[in-house]
């Protein structure tokens, strides 16, 4: 069984991103037809939307891990929002 998800990327001139996932777990490489550069989708795995990261969705089961450790991104260029870590 193969499922194909197509979503129009926002703010990328109408680029179309298509990703196929086979039952075996193999992932087809994404394609960005008509885009000047690669389309990027950032997902906050197990969490809600934060900054440019969209909320995690379309999953079943599992548990999001939490921790009380401080996150220091001071030495990281273009770091994700702290909520994502």
Backbone as a printed PyTorch tensor [residue, N CA C, xyz], in Angstrom:
tensor([[[  0.8430,  -1.1710,   0.0000],
         [  0.0000,   0.0000,   0.0000],
         [  0.8900,   1.2360,   0.0000]],

        [[  0.5620,   2.1790,  -0.7980],
         [  1.3430,   3.4100,  -0.9000],
         [  0.4160,   4.5990,  -0.7330]],

        [[  0.8310,   5.5460,   0.0880],
         [  0.0690,   6.7780,   0.2710],
         [  0.9030,   7.9310,  -0.2310]],

        [[  0.2680,   8.8350,  -0.8680],
         [  0.9680,  10.0080,  -1.3710],
         [  0.2810,  11.2510,  -0.8400]],

        [[  1.0570,  12.1420,  -0.2560],
         [  0.5260,  13.3810,   0.3070],
         [  1.0350,  14.5380,  -0.5310]],

        [[  0.1530,  15.3780,  -0.9530],
         [  0.5410,  16.5550,  -1.7300],
         [  0.0040,  17.7890,  -1.0230]],

        [[  0.8850,  18.6930,  -0.7430],
         [  0.5040,  19.9540,  -0.1130],
         [  1.2180,  21.0820,  -0.8280]],

        [[  0.5220,  22.1480,  -1.0930],
         [  1.1230,  23.3070,  -1.7380],
         [  1.9090,  24.0840,  -0.6880]],

        [[  3.1810,  24.3350,  -0.9740],
         [  4.0430,  25.0520,  -0.0300],
         [  3.6540,  26.5190,   0.0250]],

        [[  3.7350,  27.1020,   1.1870],
         [  3.4030,  28.5120,   1.3690],
         [  4.6160,  29.3830,   1.0700]],

        [[  4.3640,  30.5350,   0.5020],
         [  5.3920,  31.5440,   0.2380],
         [  6.5350,  31.0450,  -0.6410]],

        [[  6.2910,  30.0550,  -1.4750],
         [  7.3350,  29.5450,  -2.3580],
         [  6.8920,  29.5890,  -3.8110]],

        [[  6.0580,  30.5100,  -4.1670],
         [  5.6320,  30.6470,  -5.5530],
         [  4.8150,  29.4870,  -6.0690]],

        [[  4.0950,  28.8200,  -5.2190],
         [  3.2250,  27.7370,  -5.6590],
         [  3.9350,  26.4180,  -5.8850]],

        [[  5.0730,  26.2000,  -5.2480],
         [  5.7870,  24.9260,  -5.3850],
         [  4.9420,  23.8050,  -4.7960]],

        [[  5.0330,  22.6300,  -5.3750],
         [  4.2770,  21.4860,  -4.8950],
         [  5.2510,  20.4700,  -4.3390]],

        [[  5.0420,  20.0470,  -3.1100],
         [  5.9120,  19.0890,  -2.4500],
         [  5.1650,  17.7730,  -2.3510]],

        [[  5.7400,  16.7040,  -2.8650],
         [  5.1060,  15.3910,  -2.8040],
         [  6.0660,  14.4060,  -2.1640]],

        [[  5.5940,  13.6810,  -1.1520],
         [  6.4070,  12.6820,  -0.4750],
         [  5.5860,  11.4060,  -0.4050]],

        [[  6.1780,  10.2850,  -0.7770],
         [  5.4830,   8.9990,  -0.7290],
         [  6.1260,   8.1270,   0.3390]],

        [[  5.3150,   7.4210,   1.1230],
         [  5.8110,   6.5340,   2.1610],
         [  5.2580,   5.1440,   1.8950]],

        [[  6.1390,   4.1860,   1.7230],
         [  5.7210,   2.8100,   1.4730],
         [  5.4980,   2.1100,   2.8100]],

        [[  4.8090,   0.9820,   2.7870],
         [  4.5570,   0.2130,   4.0020],
         [  5.8680,  -0.2150,   4.6520]],

        [[  6.8950,  -0.4470,   3.8650],
         [  8.1860,  -0.8830,   4.3930],
         [  8.9010,   0.2180,   5.1510]],

        [[  8.4360,   1.4400,   5.0470],
         [  9.0730,   2.5570,   5.7170],
         [ 10.0390,   3.3040,   4.8280]],

        [[ 10.2330,   2.8540,   3.6010],
         [ 11.1280,   3.5450,   2.6740],
         [ 10.4810,   4.8530,   2.2480]],

        [[ 11.2580,   5.8800,   2.1720],
         [ 10.7310,   7.1960,   1.8290],
         [ 11.2910,   7.6440,   0.4910]],

        [[ 10.4040,   8.0530,  -0.3960],
         [ 10.8340,   8.5870,  -1.6890],
         [ 11.3650,   9.9890,  -1.4790]],

        [[ 12.3640,  10.3960,  -2.2440],
         [ 12.8840,  11.7560,  -2.0820],
         [ 11.8210,  12.7840,  -2.4440]],

        [[ 11.7590,  13.8950,  -1.6910],
         [ 10.7680,  14.9250,  -2.0080],
         [ 11.0940,  15.6180,  -3.3150]],

        [[ 10.0650,  16.1380,  -3.9660],
         [ 10.2860,  16.8780,  -5.1970],
         [  9.6470,  18.2480,  -5.0540]],

        [[ 10.2770,  19.2330,  -5.6130],
         [  9.7430,  20.5940,  -5.5770],
         [  9.6310,  21.0810,  -7.0120]],

        [[  8.5570,  20.6740,  -7.6660],
         [  8.3700,  21.0290,  -9.0700],
         [  8.1390,  22.5190,  -9.2250]],

        [[  8.9140,  23.1420, -10.0710],
         [  8.7230,  24.5460, -10.3720],
         [  9.3100,  25.5040,  -9.3570]],

        [[  9.9510,  24.9980,  -8.3250],
         [ 10.5180,  25.8770,  -7.3050],
         [ 11.9280,  26.2910,  -7.6860]],

        [[ 12.2930,  27.5060,  -7.3320],
         [ 13.6370,  27.9970,  -7.6030],
         [ 14.6480,  27.3230,  -6.6910]],

        [[ 14.2380,  26.9270,  -5.5160],
         [ 15.1090,  26.2580,  -4.5530],
         [ 14.3250,  25.1690,  -3.8550]],

        [[ 14.9740,  24.4210,  -2.9910],
         [ 14.2560,  23.3350,  -2.3220],
         [ 13.2170,  23.8690,  -1.3410]],

        [[ 12.0900,  23.2030,  -1.2790],
         [ 11.0510,  23.5620,  -0.3180],
         [ 11.4280,  22.9540,   1.0240]],

        [[ 11.2090,  23.6660,   2.0940],
         [ 11.5690,  23.1820,   3.4200],
         [ 10.3230,  23.1510,   4.2860]],

        [[ 10.1090,  22.0380,   4.9420],
         [  9.0180,  21.8980,   5.8900],
         [  9.6300,  21.4940,   7.2130]],

        [[  9.4650,  22.2980,   8.2340],
         [ 10.0070,  22.0110,   9.5590],
         [  8.8700,  21.5720,  10.4640]],

        [[  9.0010,  20.3810,  11.0570],
         [  7.9600,  19.8180,  11.9080],
         [  8.4870,  19.7010,  13.3360]],

        [[  7.7280,  20.1960,  14.2970],
         [  8.0640,  20.0340,  15.7050],
         [  7.5480,  18.6620,  16.1250]],

        [[  8.3810,  17.6380,  15.9840],
         [  7.9750,  16.2550,  16.2370],
         [  7.4860,  16.0850,  17.6720]],

        [[  6.2360,  15.6850,  17.8140],
         [  5.6450,  15.4630,  19.1180],
         [  5.1590,  16.7150,  19.8090]],

        [[  5.1950,  17.8540,  19.1220],
         [  4.8200,  19.1070,  19.7760],
         [  3.8970,  19.9680,  18.9560]],

        [[  3.6500,  21.1590,  19.4730],
         [  2.7630,  22.1070,  18.8080],
         [  3.5640,  23.0400,  17.9090]],

        [[  2.8790,  23.8710,  17.1520],
         [  3.5400,  24.8160,  16.2490],
         [  4.3700,  25.8050,  17.0620]],

        [[  5.5490,  26.1410,  16.5300],
         [  6.4330,  27.0870,  17.2080],
         [  7.3250,  27.7370,  16.1630]],

        [[  7.2450,  29.0540,  16.0400],
         [  8.0450,  29.7520,  15.0330],
         [  7.6860,  29.2600,  13.6430]],

        [[  8.6910,  28.8660,  12.8520],
         [  8.4670,  28.3510,  11.5010],
         [  8.1600,  26.8570,  11.5010]],

        [[  8.1240,  26.2270,  12.6710],
         [  7.8690,  24.7970,  12.7760],
         [  6.3730,  24.5480,  12.9130]],

        [[  5.8410,  23.6320,  12.1010],
         [  4.4240,  23.2850,  12.1800],
         [  4.2270,  22.2270,  13.2540]],

        [[  3.0060,  22.1190,  13.7530],
         [  2.6860,  21.1160,  14.7670],
         [  2.7640,  19.7210,  14.1740]],

        [[  3.1180,  18.7620,  14.9900],
         [  3.1490,  17.3650,  14.5800],
         [  1.7050,  16.8900,  14.4320]],

        [[  1.4400,  16.0920,  13.4070],
         [  0.0890,  15.5940,  13.1650],
         [  0.1560,  14.2820,  12.3900]],

        [[ -0.9680,  13.6600,  12.2270],
         [ -1.1070,  12.4440,  11.4280],
         [ -0.2540,  11.3030,  11.9730]],

        [[ -0.2810,  11.0910,  13.2720],
         [  0.4350,   9.9830,  13.8730],
         [ -0.5190,   9.2680,  14.8210]],

        [[ -0.1710,   8.0480,  15.1850],
         [ -0.9780,   7.2700,  16.1060],
         [ -0.0710,   6.6940,  17.1800]],

        [[ -0.4540,   6.8450,  18.4260],
         [  0.3180,   6.2850,  19.5250],
         [  1.5690,   7.0810,  19.8280]],

        [[  2.3860,   6.5340,  20.6980],
         [  3.6400,   7.1870,  21.0610],
         [  3.4500,   8.2130,  22.1550]],

        [[  4.5560,   8.6640,  22.6930],
         [  4.5480,   9.6460,  23.7640],
         [  5.6590,  10.6490,  23.5300]],

        [[  5.3700,  11.9070,  23.7100],
         [  6.3980,  12.9390,  23.5810],
         [  7.2550,  12.9360,  24.8390]],

        [[  8.5620,  13.0020,  24.6680],
         [  9.4840,  13.0420,  25.8020],
         [  9.6120,  14.4750,  26.3060]],

        [[  9.7840,  14.6250,  27.5850],
         [ 10.0030,  15.9450,  28.1680],
         [ 11.2320,  15.8840,  29.0670]],

        [[ 11.8270,  17.0290,  29.3140],
         [ 12.9740,  17.1100,  30.2210],
         [ 13.0370,  18.5140,  30.8070]],

        [[ 13.7540,  18.6410,  31.9040],
         [ 13.8870,  19.9340,  32.5680],
         [ 15.2560,  20.5580,  32.2980]],

        [[ 16.0430,  19.9650,  31.4110],
         [ 17.3830,  20.4760,  31.1180],
         [ 17.3000,  21.7910,  30.3540]],

        [[ 18.1360,  22.7680,  30.7150],
         [ 18.1360,  24.0260,  29.9580],
         [ 18.7270,  23.8230,  28.5660]],

        [[ 18.2110,  24.5300,  27.5960],
         [ 18.6950,  24.4470,  26.2200],
         [ 19.4730,  25.7150,  25.9130]],

        [[ 20.7350,  25.5600,  25.5110],
         [ 21.5850,  26.7000,  25.1740],
         [ 21.8420,  26.6810,  23.6730]],

        [[ 21.2450,  27.5990,  22.9510],
         [ 21.4390,  27.6830,  21.5010],
         [ 22.2650,  28.9090,  21.1320]],

        [[ 22.9740,  29.4750,  22.1070],
         [ 23.7430,  30.6980,  21.8550],
         [ 24.8290,  30.5030,  20.7970]],

        [[ 25.3610,  29.2940,  20.6460],
         [ 26.4070,  29.0470,  19.6560],
         [ 25.8880,  28.4630,  18.3580]],

        [[ 24.5800,  28.4490,  18.1720],
         [ 23.9790,  27.8420,  16.9820],
         [ 23.4240,  28.9360,  16.0820]],

        [[ 23.8820,  28.9540,  14.8330],
         [ 23.3280,  29.9360,  13.8960],
         [ 21.9990,  29.4150,  13.3690]],

        [[ 21.0270,  30.2770,  13.2370],
         [ 19.6870,  29.9290,  12.7450],
         [ 19.0730,  28.7940,  13.5570]],

        [[ 19.1780,  28.8760,  14.8670],
         [ 18.6370,  27.8330,  15.7460],
         [ 17.1140,  27.8150,  15.6970]],

        [[ 16.5540,  26.6460,  15.9300],
         [ 15.1030,  26.5020,  16.0300],
         [ 14.6410,  27.1440,  17.3350]],

        [[ 13.3500,  27.4620,  17.4470],
         [ 12.8440,  27.9850,  18.7180],
         [ 13.1050,  26.9760,  19.8430]],

        [[ 13.3760,  27.4450,  21.0380],
         [ 13.6860,  26.5700,  22.1700],
         [ 12.5660,  25.5620,  22.4110]],

        [[ 11.3120,  25.9170,  22.1140],
         [ 10.1800,  24.9990,  22.2990],
         [ 10.3310,  23.7180,  21.4880]],

        [[ 11.1100,  23.7480,  20.4320],
         [ 11.2390,  22.6050,  19.5340],
         [ 12.1990,  21.5550,  20.0970]],

        [[ 13.1050,  21.9540,  20.9720],
         [ 14.0990,  21.0130,  21.5170],
         [ 13.5360,  20.2130,  22.6590]]])
